[in-house]
Amino acid sequence: MEVLPLEVYATDSNYAVVKPPGRNFPGAVIQGDSLRILCGLAVSVARRVRDHAPEDDEFLSDLQELAQSLVGRLLHYQQVLQAHGVRLPYTRPVTDADLVQLLPEAPDAEPGAAPDTAR
């Protein structure tokens, strides 16, 4: 763990805004328990949509990207906390099983990889 100076713009509970060194813009901090809730909601919505088999590929792609991005961030968060011996602020960790696939994977994509976000 490193201790670095941050520019702190707001410390409101669940709405902190900070700018780490080397970044051009501040970021919004999402506490781990709040991130877990957002991730759970995105995965739940993605699974419901998948079960109803809609045919709008752009919608499915956007939803898949949202859910996989949140799951990916939470997986990273969990790995970092584990590496530093910090317990999770929630009881059910996210796993790769939470990655919801709504569209066929691209032939060159790695399994479980988040979709290309360049737009």
Backbone bond lengths (Angstrom), bond angles and torsions (degrees), N, CA, C in turn:
res aa  C-N    CA-C-N  psi(-1)  N-CA   C-N-CA  omega(-1)  CA-C   N-CA-C  phi
1 M - - - 1.453 - - 1.522 108.12 -
2 E 1.304 115.40 139.62 1.459 121.97 175.60 1.521 108.64 -109.75
3 V 1.310 116.24 147.60 1.457 121.53 171.54 1.523 105.84 -108.37
4 L 1.333 116.09 115.04 1.456 122.13 -176.69 1.519 110.21 -123.29
5 P 1.324 116.93 150.81 1.463 118.44 174.66 1.531 109.75 -73.77
6 L 1.301 116.54 137.80 1.459 122.77 177.31 1.519 109.22 -122.15
7 E 1.312 116.15 145.67 1.458 119.34 168.14 1.519 105.66 -83.51
8 V 1.314 116.96 120.63 1.464 121.54 -177.03 1.524 108.48 -106.37
9 Y 1.327 115.63 117.28 1.455 121.56 -178.68 1.520 112.04 -96.37
10 A 1.315 117.48 -29.24 1.469 121.64 179.20 1.526 108.41 -156.47
11 T 1.325 115.84 142.67 1.466 120.77 178.12 1.519 111.01 -121.09
12 D 1.323 116.50 18.34 1.462 120.28 179.35 1.524 109.65 -53.86
13 S 1.323 116.46 140.37 1.458 121.19 179.73 1.527 109.92 -55.85
14 N 1.324 116.89 125.64 1.465 124.91 -179.47 1.529 114.44 66.49
15 Y 1.316 118.08 7.94 1.469 120.67 179.77 1.529 111.93 -138.32
16 A 1.324 117.93 33.25 1.462 121.18 -179.28 1.527 110.23 -65.69
17 V 1.330 115.31 145.42 1.460 122.03 176.71 1.531 106.76 -129.43
18 V 1.338 116.37 120.39 1.460 121.31 -177.68 1.523 109.95 -136.16
19 K 1.339 114.92 157.27 1.467 120.41 176.76 1.528 107.95 -125.08
20 P 1.341 116.55 109.55 1.464 119.94 177.29 1.531 110.98 -72.02
21 P 1.334 117.04 159.40 1.465 120.17 176.66 1.529 110.79 -57.80
22 G 1.325 115.47 140.66 1.458 120.19 176.71 1.516 115.26 86.26
23 R 1.305 118.09 -5.46 1.468 121.10 179.24 1.524 109.02 -97.95
24 N 1.327 117.24 146.16 1.459 121.08 178.66 1.516 112.55 -80.76
25 F 1.322 116.67 -30.03 1.455 120.88 -175.54 1.519 110.10 -129.79
26 P 1.322 116.20 152.61 1.468 119.39 175.90 1.524 110.85 -69.64
27 G 1.302 115.27 158.98 1.456 121.85 176.65 1.517 110.56 -117.07
28 A 1.304 115.44 155.48 1.464 121.74 176.18 1.526 107.58 -91.92
29 V 1.312 116.49 124.29 1.460 121.31 -179.64 1.522 108.81 -84.29
30 I 1.319 115.61 128.83 1.464 120.50 174.11 1.517 106.45 -111.88
31 Q 1.315 116.93 117.15 1.457 121.29 178.92 1.522 109.26 -61.18
32 G 1.318 116.86 150.96 1.458 122.12 -175.92 1.510 114.07 -56.16
33 D 1.331 117.62 -42.13 1.466 119.06 -179.50 1.523 110.84 -67.91
34 S 1.328 117.28 -36.61 1.471 120.70 177.23 1.525 110.73 -68.75
35 L 1.334 116.77 -39.52 1.461 120.88 177.13 1.523 110.31 -62.43
36 R 1.320 117.06 -38.91 1.472 121.14 178.69 1.525 110.57 -62.59
37 I 1.329 117.32 -40.98 1.469 121.49 178.73 1.530 110.13 -64.30
38 L 1.342 117.57 -47.36 1.469 121.28 179.06 1.524 111.21 -61.20
39 C 1.304 116.14 -42.21 1.461 120.86 179.01 1.522 110.55 -63.12
40 G 1.321 117.02 -44.81 1.462 121.12 179.03 1.517 111.94 -60.29
41 L 1.330 116.87 -40.59 1.465 120.74 178.21 1.528 111.00 -64.53
42 A 1.330 116.92 -45.47 1.469 120.39 -179.40 1.526 111.10 -62.82
43 V 1.317 117.28 -42.47 1.467 120.88 179.19 1.523 110.38 -65.37
44 S 1.324 117.30 -41.74 1.466 121.48 179.15 1.527 111.22 -61.43
45 V 1.330 116.57 -46.15 1.468 120.65 178.74 1.529 109.89 -63.81
46 A 1.325 117.71 -44.01 1.468 121.04 -179.37 1.527 111.15 -61.42
47 R 1.321 117.50 -41.14 1.470 120.05 179.04 1.526 111.13 -66.24
48 R 1.321 117.12 -39.50 1.468 119.83 178.55 1.522 110.85 -65.19
49 V 1.315 116.33 -43.06 1.466 120.30 178.56 1.525 109.76 -62.67
50 R 1.323 117.37 -45.93 1.467 121.27 179.07 1.528 110.76 -56.67
51 D 1.325 116.98 -42.44 1.465 121.55 -177.68 1.528 112.79 -67.58
52 H 1.340 117.53 -20.88 1.463 120.94 179.25 1.526 112.38 -99.45
53 A 1.313 117.44 2.58 1.468 125.01 172.77 1.530 115.25 46.37
54 P 1.342 118.47 56.19 1.467 118.46 174.37 1.532 109.97 -69.14
55 E 1.321 116.06 162.54 1.463 120.11 -174.80 1.525 113.71 -114.45
56 D 1.316 118.75 10.99 1.458 122.26 179.24 1.531 108.40 -87.32
57 D 1.332 116.45 97.18 1.464 120.99 -174.45 1.527 113.10 -62.19
58 E 1.331 117.87 -35.52 1.467 119.65 179.24 1.530 110.22 -65.29
59 F 1.328 117.08 -44.43 1.467 121.91 176.46 1.526 110.39 -60.15
60 L 1.339 116.28 -47.35 1.464 120.61 -179.42 1.524 111.07 -62.16
61 S 1.315 116.68 -40.35 1.459 121.15 179.07 1.526 111.02 -63.53
62 D 1.337 116.51 -45.04 1.467 120.54 178.94 1.524 111.23 -62.56
63 L 1.322 116.67 -44.72 1.461 120.65 -179.64 1.526 110.98 -65.97
64 Q 1.320 116.49 -42.32 1.465 120.20 178.29 1.526 110.00 -61.62
65 E 1.323 116.89 -43.46 1.463 120.92 179.61 1.527 110.99 -62.70
66 L 1.328 117.39 -42.74 1.464 121.31 178.17 1.525 110.94 -59.93
67 A 1.320 116.44 -52.31 1.464 120.83 -177.26 1.529 110.95 -63.70
68 Q 1.344 117.19 -45.18 1.456 119.46 -178.10 1.525 112.18 -68.98
69 S 1.323 117.43 -33.17 1.464 120.08 177.26 1.522 111.18 -65.76
70 L 1.327 116.49 -43.41 1.464 119.73 178.56 1.525 111.45 -66.75
71 V 1.322 116.84 -43.42 1.468 119.91 177.65 1.530 109.36 -61.14
72 G 1.324 117.36 -44.29 1.462 121.26 179.63 1.517 112.67 -60.09
73 R 1.321 116.36 -43.24 1.468 119.76 178.26 1.521 110.92 -63.94
74 L 1.321 115.90 -41.13 1.461 119.98 -179.06 1.529 111.04 -69.10
75 L 1.323 117.81 -38.34 1.465 120.25 175.55 1.532 110.35 -59.91
76 H 1.329 116.26 -43.40 1.465 120.88 177.96 1.532 110.46 -62.85
77 Y 1.313 117.06 -46.90 1.470 122.91 178.97 1.527 110.16 -55.83
78 Q 1.325 116.36 -46.42 1.461 120.93 -179.11 1.530 111.01 -63.35
79 Q 1.339 116.91 -42.05 1.469 120.69 179.42 1.523 111.05 -63.39
80 V 1.333 116.79 -41.59 1.464 120.90 -179.97 1.525 110.23 -64.83
81 L 1.331 117.50 -47.33 1.458 119.83 179.40 1.522 111.08 -61.33
82 Q 1.330 117.08 -43.46 1.465 120.81 179.66 1.532 110.56 -61.19
83 A 1.327 116.89 -42.64 1.464 121.06 -179.35 1.524 112.02 -62.30
84 H 1.329 116.52 -26.01 1.465 121.04 -178.84 1.523 112.52 -104.13
85 G 1.328 117.11 8.48 1.459 120.67 176.85 1.518 114.57 69.23
86 V 1.327 116.25 28.46 1.471 121.18 -179.83 1.520 108.32 -103.35
87 R 1.330 116.76 130.70 1.465 119.94 -179.22 1.524 110.29 -73.65
88 L 1.325 115.02 153.63 1.464 120.99 178.83 1.525 110.09 -73.91
89 P 1.331 117.38 146.58 1.464 120.28 178.86 1.533 112.78 -86.35
90 Y 1.323 117.35 19.94 1.464 123.12 177.72 1.520 107.30 -148.51
91 T 1.343 115.85 164.62 1.463 119.44 -171.45 1.524 114.95 -92.97
92 R 1.324 119.29 -27.65 1.464 120.31 -178.10 1.526 110.45 -111.59
93 P 1.322 116.32 103.70 1.461 118.57 178.50 1.527 111.40 -64.49
94 V 1.308 115.70 151.65 1.457 122.68 173.87 1.531 107.28 -79.46
95 T 1.325 116.40 145.43 1.466 121.61 177.00 1.525 108.89 -130.22
96 D 1.317 116.28 175.20 1.470 120.34 175.97 1.525 111.57 -59.63
97 A 1.322 117.59 -23.47 1.471 121.22 178.46 1.528 111.56 -65.55
98 D 1.336 117.47 -17.30 1.464 121.07 178.54 1.527 112.42 -82.08
99 L 1.319 118.15 -7.51 1.464 121.12 176.50 1.524 108.35 -73.54
100 V 1.324 117.04 115.78 1.461 122.57 -176.75 1.522 108.71 -97.15
101 Q 1.318 116.39 124.34 1.465 122.27 179.20 1.525 108.31 -98.89
102 L 1.329 117.48 112.29 1.463 121.77 -179.48 1.523 112.18 -100.00
103 L 1.310 116.85 -24.44 1.465 122.44 -179.69 1.522 108.85 -123.85
104 P 1.323 117.25 155.28 1.470 118.80 175.90 1.528 109.60 -59.11
105 E 1.327 116.25 142.51 1.460 119.80 178.28 1.517 109.70 -69.32
106 A 1.328 115.51 144.49 1.461 120.57 174.80 1.523 108.04 -64.39
107 P 1.327 117.77 146.07 1.469 120.75 -176.85 1.530 113.60 -55.97
108 D 1.346 117.69 -31.56 1.461 120.84 -177.22 1.528 112.89 -95.08
109 A 1.339 118.25 1.89 1.464 121.42 -177.86 1.522 110.66 -82.78
110 E 1.334 114.85 145.35 1.462 119.65 174.02 1.519 108.08 -79.33
111 P 1.329 118.60 145.18 1.469 120.86 178.61 1.525 110.70 -57.23
112 G 1.329 116.05 133.33 1.457 121.57 178.51 1.511 114.49 79.27
113 A 1.330 117.67 -0.95 1.456 120.42 -179.41 1.516 109.90 -72.53
114 A 1.316 115.66 141.15 1.457 120.08 177.32 1.518 108.47 -66.07
115 P 1.332 117.31 148.41 1.462 119.86 179.63 1.521 111.44 -64.37
116 D 1.325 116.37 158.29 1.458 121.90 177.42 1.518 108.82 -61.26
117 T 1.345 116.53 125.24 1.463 120.04 -176.13 1.518 112.52 -100.70
118 A 1.317 119.32 5.24 1.460 121.29 179.54 1.518 109.49 -72.54
119 R 1.324 115.14 115.72 1.469 120.82 178.28 1.493 110.25 -135.58
